[in-house]
């Protein structure tokens, strides 16, 4: 997933090195190998099936995810990609709605690009999905200076059935060398105001 996104990481790494502190989401090494071409060949003609409502079951540490609980995502297929919204409860305890876009890479790279407000555009690979129950998403930005940054997500269609499908994503992430102990579960369930979130 090496691309112009790497320029952002270089700036972050160099800027923080001057301050003697590299953010913990920027680490030494490089992105793992992912057979993006094989995945994209299968996913591209089925992309519309990825639309609809998803719930965030778990994620790795991500400073750009401002929602901490009850995370509900709506992906509306627009013919090429998705108009996206994310709702949930913020770390401050208030309901929050964010807007974004998910689309194929404009230069033809074999994966999606995710771009939400108050964040930065980043590559997004669907490592595994059956479209109806679960999705395992991975974003990794590599550069030529020996640093990379990666984020991973597990989504499910039902907010309370995540445990049933989490194992499939664990297999997918383990296959690329990602330590699945990095995942934090997202609080979902009966205490979440899903109906209110739909009308935000």
RODO-2510 file (C-alpha; in nm, 4 decimals, decimal comma):
residues 200
     n   res          X          Y          Z
     1     x     0,0000     0,0000     0,0000
     2     x     0,2922     0,2281    -0,0609
     3     x     0,1680     0,5526    -0,2153
     4     x     0,1547     0,9287    -0,1729
     5     x     0,0029     0,8604     0,1694
     6     x     0,3568     0,7817     0,2783
     7     x     0,4472     1,1495     0,2542
     8     x     0,2167     1,2160     0,5462
     9     x     0,3867     0,9535     0,7572
    10     x     0,7284     1,0888     0,6682
    11     x     0,6223     1,4339     0,7830
    12     x     0,4772     1,2924     1,1033
    13     x     0,7797     1,0786     1,1772
    14     x     1,0326     1,3495     1,1043
    15     x     0,8380     1,6159     1,2867
    16     x     0,7979     1,3994     1,5927
    17     x     1,1592     1,2859     1,5813
    18     x     1,2600     1,6497     1,6191
    19     x     1,0450     1,6559     1,9299
    20     x     1,2048     1,3256     2,0428
    21     x     0,8691     1,1515     2,0356
    22     x     0,7265     0,9358     1,7578
    23     x     0,3498     0,8710     1,7839
    24     x     0,2826     0,5143     1,8935
    25     x     0,0845     0,4505     1,5752
    26     x     0,3983     0,5154     1,3653
    27     x     0,6343     0,2205     1,4071
    28     x     0,9521     0,0931     1,2508
    29     x     0,9200    -0,1710     0,9833
    30     x     0,7020    -0,2044     0,6769
    31     x     0,3479    -0,3014     0,5894
    32     x     0,2854    -0,6754     0,5608
    33     x     0,2344    -0,8320     0,2223
    34     x    -0,1303    -0,8494     0,1213
    35     x    -0,2393    -0,9959    -0,2119
    36     x    -0,4474    -0,6894    -0,2933
    37     x    -0,4841    -0,7728    -0,6629
    38     x    -0,6445    -1,1099    -0,5915
    39     x    -0,8780    -0,9590    -0,3321
    40     x    -0,9739    -0,6642    -0,5519
    41     x    -1,0478    -0,8814    -0,8560
    42     x    -1,3106    -1,0617    -0,6528
    43     x    -1,4417    -0,7619    -0,4589
    44     x    -1,4697    -0,4993    -0,7309
    45     x    -1,7685    -0,6571    -0,9130
    46     x    -1,9356    -0,7226    -0,5755
    47     x    -1,8674    -0,3826    -0,4234
    48     x    -2,2337    -0,2794    -0,4001
    49     x    -2,2946    -0,5746    -0,1663
    50     x    -2,0672    -0,4094     0,0870
    51     x    -2,3137    -0,1242     0,1280
    52     x    -2,5680    -0,0912     0,4044
    53     x    -2,5338    -0,0885     0,7817
    54     x    -2,2329    -0,2209     0,9711
    55     x    -2,1436    -0,2175     1,3398
    56     x    -1,7896    -0,1871     1,4665
    57     x    -1,7130    -0,4973     1,6714
    58     x    -1,3454    -0,4252     1,7401
    59     x    -1,0486    -0,2175     1,6245
    60     x    -0,6818    -0,1652     1,6919
    61     x    -0,5688     0,1565     1,8581
    62     x    -0,6662     0,4421     1,6302
    63     x    -0,6339     0,8112     1,7245
    64     x    -0,8563     0,9061     1,4307
    65     x    -1,1565     0,7077     1,5512
    66     x    -1,3450     0,9606     1,7627
    67     x    -1,6295     0,7212     1,8476
    68     x    -1,5804     0,4817     2,1370
    69     x    -1,9137     0,3015     2,1829
    70     x    -2,2198     0,1948     1,9835
    71     x    -2,0406     0,2607     1,6546
    72     x    -2,2850     0,2264     1,3643
    73     x    -2,1743     0,2792     1,0060
    74     x    -2,3964     0,3464     0,7054
    75     x    -2,2420     0,2918     0,3607
    76     x    -2,4636     0,4087     0,0740
    77     x    -2,3396     0,2842    -0,2631
    78     x    -2,3224     0,5681    -0,5179
    79     x    -2,2264     0,3688    -0,8265
    80     x    -1,8508     0,3788    -0,7669
    81     x    -1,7971     0,3852    -0,3929
    82     x    -1,9864     0,4797    -0,0806
    83     x    -2,1197     0,7904     0,0865
    84     x    -2,0462     0,7034     0,4468
    85     x    -2,1651     0,8132     0,7872
    86     x    -2,0534     0,6904     1,1276
    87     x    -2,2503     0,7497     1,4451
    88     x    -2,1895     0,6539     1,8048
    89     x    -2,0915     0,7798     2,1446
    90     x    -1,7716     0,9811     2,1644
    91     x    -1,5022     0,9463     2,4284
    92     x    -1,6589     1,2508     2,5933
    93     x    -1,9905     1,0664     2,6251
    94     x    -2,1929     1,2548     2,3648
    95     x    -2,3632     1,1342     2,0485
    96     x    -2,1574     1,2160     1,7417
    97     x    -2,2025     1,1803     1,3662
    98     x    -1,9169     1,1868     1,1163
    99     x    -1,9300     1,2044     0,7387
   100     x    -1,6944     1,0435     0,4940
   101     x    -1,6403     0,8779     0,1596
   102     x    -1,5102     0,5377     0,0604
   103     x    -1,4101     0,4963    -0,3022
   104     x    -1,1756     0,3062    -0,5324
   105     x    -0,8276     0,4548    -0,5489
   106     x    -0,8237     0,7273    -0,8167
   107     x    -0,4944     0,6068    -0,9683
   108     x    -0,6104     0,2484    -0,9980
   109     x    -0,4413     0,0903    -0,6966
   110     x    -0,6226    -0,2373    -0,6115
   111     x    -0,8005    -0,1243    -0,2962
   112     x    -1,0347     0,1374    -0,1558
   113     x    -0,9600     0,4781    -0,0088
   114     x    -1,1356     0,5945     0,3084
   115     x    -1,1665     0,9643     0,3843
   116     x    -1,3610     1,0870     0,6885
   117     x    -1,3824     1,4416     0,8181
   118     x    -1,1279     1,5381     1,0847
   119     x    -0,8977     1,2640     0,9594
   120     x    -0,6823     1,1996     0,6533
   121     x    -0,7419     0,9872     0,3444
   122     x    -0,5942     0,6401     0,3754
   123     x    -0,5904     0,3121     0,1828
   124     x    -0,8441     0,0511     0,2910
   125     x    -0,8310    -0,3206     0,2111
   126     x    -1,1145    -0,5628     0,2755
   127     x    -0,9155    -0,8657     0,3896
   128     x    -1,2217    -1,0872     0,4195
   129     x    -1,5997    -1,0545     0,4122
   130     x    -1,9065    -1,2590     0,3332
   131     x    -2,0971    -0,9299     0,2811
   132     x    -2,3890    -1,0544     0,4943
   133     x    -2,2343    -1,0997     0,8374
   134     x    -1,8767    -0,9779     0,8852
   135     x    -1,5954    -0,7760     0,7325
   136     x    -1,2269    -0,7562     0,8219
   137     x    -1,0737    -0,4233     0,7176
   138     x    -0,7089    -0,3224     0,7123
   139     x    -0,5317     0,0047     0,6405
   140     x    -0,1537     0,0312     0,6231
   141     x     0,0643     0,3175     0,5029
   142     x     0,4226     0,2316     0,4129
   143     x     0,7117     0,4616     0,3259
   144     x     1,0769     0,4494     0,2269
   145     x     1,2103     0,5696     0,5624
   146     x     1,1568     0,2486     0,7572
   147     x     0,8279     0,3430     0,9230
   148     x     0,4682     0,2389     0,8753
   149     x     0,1294     0,2897     1,0358
   150     x    -0,1567     0,0424     1,0329
   151     x    -0,5135     0,0218     1,1604
   152     x    -0,7515    -0,2737     1,1595
   153     x    -1,1257    -0,3122     1,2103
   154     x    -1,3786    -0,5910     1,2531
   155     x    -1,7326    -0,5066     1,1400
   156     x    -2,0513    -0,7112     1,1745
   157     x    -2,4005    -0,6637     1,0389
   158     x    -2,5599    -0,7381     1,3753
   159     x    -2,4367    -0,5440     1,6799
   160     x    -2,4728    -0,8403     1,9155
   161     x    -2,3450    -1,1280     1,7017
   162     x    -1,9838    -1,0195     1,6723
   163     x    -1,8425    -1,3079     1,8754
   164     x    -1,9846    -1,5504     1,6196
   165     x    -1,7725    -1,4109     1,3367
   166     x    -1,4689    -1,2604     1,5091
   167     x    -1,2756    -1,5820     1,4574
   168     x    -1,2928    -1,5450     1,0806
   169     x    -1,1266    -1,2054     1,1054
   170     x    -0,8690    -1,3367     1,3500
   171     x    -0,7682    -1,5896     1,0852
   172     x    -0,7509    -1,3194     0,8180
   173     x    -0,5392    -1,0855     1,0288
   174     x    -0,3129    -1,3606     1,1570
   175     x    -0,2449    -1,4632     0,7965
   176     x    -0,0761    -1,1273     0,7326
   177     x     0,1140    -1,1316     1,0598
   178     x    -0,1005    -0,8891     1,2594
   179     x    -0,1055    -0,9526     1,6344
   180     x    -0,4755    -0,9925     1,7152
   181     x    -0,4146    -0,9072     2,0813
   182     x    -0,3994    -0,5458     1,9598
   183     x    -0,7777    -0,5411     1,9150
   184     x    -1,0127    -0,3626     2,1548
   185     x    -1,3800    -0,4565     2,1546
   186     x    -1,6338    -0,1809     2,0935
   187     x    -1,9245    -0,1678     2,3388
   188     x    -2,2477    -0,2523     2,1566
   189     x    -2,5874    -0,3852     2,2577
   190     x    -2,9076    -0,3011     2,4402
   191     x    -2,7734     0,0168     2,6003
   192     x    -2,6935     0,1754     2,2644
   193     x    -2,9341     0,4373     2,1205
   194     x    -2,9392     0,2922     1,7672
   195     x    -3,2798     0,4374     1,6780
   196     x    -3,1630     0,7832     1,7776
   197     x    -2,8392     0,7352     1,5824
   198     x    -3,0389     0,6612     1,2671
   199     x    -3,2011     1,0049     1,2854
   200     x    -2,8935     1,2133     1,3700
***
